[in-house]
């Protein structure tokens, strides 16, 4: 598979936890302003309508990502869903929500414990994995016959990377709205302004890394069975003519 997989600070195990939390807090805040949660919720509604339980196991949750917003969208449509958030670097003090629980132990998205139930979700994180590990995430859900929904918030292209030029300004504008507020957010955004640059760098690389629907098809071509189906495509979004890649896998009910 021809694909760029460049360096991101947030992927490195040595990246300080304090700075990692600033980066993921910015991403969680940005979701509240860009309005993708409604589009993603529409796809998730179809999964629930197919018979999957209204219980989610969110992988690579960062500082909560869009999951609290997704739950609110589902509640407005009559689904009182609950989500368990997980990450390799858990941030259990983030994303306060009455129907959100944080798992404090690290979770490897490629090897999810069988006792962790629910529809698996992953928002804007699949591109962090090289093809072998990305396929392992899909294979783990497939082999255990668990539903999985993967959504990306960008396109794997130079045009998408160009849009990230606005990220430093967005960081400066949005960090005051991060909740719960921490003084470390303020310090490393304004007093020692390294995070706008780090988030900018990671944003460009992320935009180039994102798997296209065609690449997602390639990852699933060996994961086929009569009792499990894949849906891969693009979600149409205003201002994004090519749409946003997504992948949904579901066992037959």
C-alpha atoms as one frame of an Amber mdcrd trajectory, in Angstrom:
protein
   0.000   0.000   0.000   1.429   3.359  -1.053   0.926   5.699   1.862   2.822
   8.397   3.718   3.372   7.696   7.407   5.429  10.549   8.773   6.420  11.677
  12.270   3.791  12.934  14.722   4.655  14.134  18.212   1.439  12.735  19.658
   2.339   9.191  18.548   5.613   9.067  20.442   5.700   7.231  23.805   8.237
   9.793  25.083   5.959  12.761  24.327   5.203  14.347  27.733   1.787  13.501
  29.118   1.199  17.151  30.010   1.633  18.218  26.376  -0.306  15.234  25.023
  -3.282  16.303  27.124  -3.096  19.834  25.696  -3.161  18.460  22.156  -6.079
  16.097  22.724  -7.987  18.798  24.634  -7.679  21.074  21.608  -9.027  18.333
  19.341 -11.964  17.661  21.670 -12.731  21.388  21.738 -12.505  21.702  17.961
 -15.155  18.992  17.548 -17.637  21.234  19.354 -17.199  23.898  16.682 -16.880
  22.004  13.390 -20.231  20.175  13.543 -19.170  16.715  12.386 -20.836  14.939
  15.307 -24.263  15.197  13.666 -23.006  13.585  10.438 -21.262  10.793  12.316
 -24.302  10.242  14.532 -26.426   9.637  11.429 -24.176   6.740  10.413 -24.116
   5.373  13.954 -27.916   5.522  14.084 -28.018   3.095  11.167 -25.826   0.700
  13.156 -28.163   0.886  16.151 -31.194   0.447  13.895 -29.619  -2.779  12.597
 -29.835  -4.247  16.100 -26.577  -3.281  17.779 -26.894  -2.283  21.468 -26.725
   1.407  22.427 -23.431   0.810  24.194 -20.135   2.072  22.788 -16.512   1.218
  23.377 -14.570   4.199  22.097 -10.957   3.495  21.128  -8.133   6.052  21.069
 -10.375   8.528  22.889  -7.707  11.130  23.688  -9.492  13.729  25.823 -12.922
  12.410  24.934 -13.036  13.477  21.309 -16.538  13.900  19.888 -18.156  11.049
  21.845 -20.030  13.273  24.348 -21.436  15.195  21.379 -22.373  11.952  19.631
 -24.249  10.775  22.732 -26.186  14.042  22.843 -27.076  13.697  19.162 -28.306
  10.143  19.747 -30.286  11.198  22.833 -32.077  13.815  20.744 -33.187  10.940
  18.518 -34.388   8.741  21.361 -31.287   6.634  22.084 -29.982   6.959  25.668
 -26.628   5.440  24.820 -23.612   4.967  27.098 -19.940   5.059  26.119 -16.798
   3.681  27.700 -13.770   5.717  26.650 -10.375   4.042  26.285  -6.894   5.003
  25.201  -3.334   3.755  25.316  -2.710   6.900  27.389  -5.985   7.298  29.338
  -7.103  10.773  30.403  -9.916   9.924  32.854 -10.385  13.499  34.094 -11.510
  14.640  30.652 -14.905  14.522  28.918 -17.279  14.762  31.906 -20.677  13.500
  30.780 -23.435  11.616  32.627 -23.310   8.717  30.169 -19.544   8.502  29.736
 -17.201   6.246  31.715 -13.428   6.296  31.379 -11.482   3.050  31.597  -8.367
   3.939  33.581  -6.262   1.045  32.293  -4.475   1.412  28.912  -6.229  -0.279
  25.993  -4.459  -1.379  22.814  -6.929  -0.943  19.947  -5.342  -3.878  18.097
  -6.022  -6.315  20.974  -9.182  -5.389  22.833 -10.033  -7.585  25.810 -13.059
  -9.826  25.109 -14.861  -8.535  28.217 -14.957  -4.981  26.806 -18.319  -4.980
  25.070 -20.135  -2.466  22.906 -19.997  -1.048  19.408 -16.389  -0.049  18.847
 -15.837   3.497  17.644 -12.775   5.429  16.571 -12.823   9.095  15.623  -9.949
  10.747  13.730  -7.447   8.195  15.018  -7.250   5.358  12.483  -4.578   7.197
  10.489  -2.202   6.979  13.452  -1.701   3.285  12.700   0.520   1.830   9.997
  -1.253  -0.609   7.643  -0.380  -3.797   9.555  -1.671  -2.402  12.843  -4.649
  -0.747  11.172  -5.600  -4.123   9.726  -5.101  -5.689  13.172  -7.711  -3.292
  14.590 -10.194  -4.393  11.948  -9.262  -8.063  12.314  -9.777  -7.939  16.077
 -13.328  -6.640  15.624 -13.978  -9.075  12.753 -12.676 -12.168  14.569 -14.651
 -11.332  17.722 -17.710 -10.404  15.641 -17.954  -6.929  17.155 -19.343  -3.935
  15.311 -16.820  -1.189  14.594 -17.284   2.359  13.262 -14.267   4.341  12.082
 -14.542   7.984  11.061 -11.961  10.494   9.882 -12.294  14.282   9.992 -10.093
  15.009   6.998  -8.817  13.757   3.667  -5.503  12.125   2.905  -4.370  14.710
   0.373  -2.178  17.749  -0.182  -5.308  19.883  -0.432  -6.349  18.776   3.044
  -2.855  19.506   4.324  -3.161  23.043   2.944  -6.255  23.617   5.102  -4.183
  22.858   8.196  -2.319  26.143   7.719  -5.070  27.664   9.853  -4.403  25.364
  12.803  -2.081  27.681  14.813  -4.707  30.431  14.724  -7.446  27.957  15.622
  -5.460  26.727  18.621  -5.064  30.278  19.916  -8.774  30.960  19.449 -10.210
  27.705  20.782  -8.061  26.748  23.779  -9.918  29.130  26.159 -13.011  26.988
  25.508 -11.368  23.671  26.488 -13.264  21.945  29.300 -12.441  21.128  31.989
  -9.999  24.052  31.943  -6.431  23.490  33.099  -3.721  26.070  33.576  -1.330
  23.879  31.561  -3.495  24.581  28.500  -3.004  28.308  28.987   0.708  28.011
  29.780   1.736  25.958  26.756  -0.551  27.793  24.348   0.162  31.423  25.278
   3.022  31.805  27.796   5.310  29.182  26.264   3.553  28.825  22.887   4.908
  25.482  21.749   1.560  23.705  21.392   0.223  25.730  18.434   3.359  24.663
  16.527   3.233  21.025  17.655  -0.476  20.709  16.848   0.171  22.392  13.491
   2.928  19.902  12.667   0.840  16.906  13.717  -2.155  18.282  11.811  -0.271
  18.435   8.518   1.034  14.894   8.945  -2.401  13.593   9.941  -3.948  15.110
   6.818  -1.431  13.232   4.661  -1.787   9.946   6.559  -5.555   9.456   6.352
  -6.631   6.218   4.682  -8.784   6.659   1.596 -11.867   4.452   1.128  -9.897
   2.524  -1.496  -7.134   1.842   1.028  -9.723   0.807   3.609 -11.109  -1.655
   1.065  -7.640  -3.099   0.684  -7.326  -3.524   4.461 -10.573  -5.523   4.626
 -10.199  -7.689   1.510  -8.965 -10.683   3.558 -11.549 -10.150   6.311 -14.644
 -11.546   4.647 -17.383 -13.831   5.979 -21.049 -14.498   5.337 -21.959 -13.290
   8.839 -19.997 -10.022   8.780 -20.332  -7.059   6.427 -18.222  -3.979   5.715
 -19.517  -0.607   4.571 -16.857   1.811   3.336 -17.358   5.189   1.756 -17.312
   8.948   2.171 -19.623  11.128   4.227 -20.652  14.251   2.366 -19.982  17.381
   4.392 -20.457  21.046   3.598 -17.247  22.601   2.315 -15.615  19.185   1.752
 -16.455  18.210  -1.842 -14.728  14.826  -1.730 -16.363  13.770   1.544 -14.839
  12.258   4.692 -13.719   8.599   4.747 -15.534   6.164   7.015 -15.655   2.418
   7.619 -18.330   0.388   9.392 -18.115  -3.328  10.112 -21.080  -5.276  11.518
 -21.876  -8.900  12.309 -25.161 -10.260  11.031 -28.036 -10.090  13.519
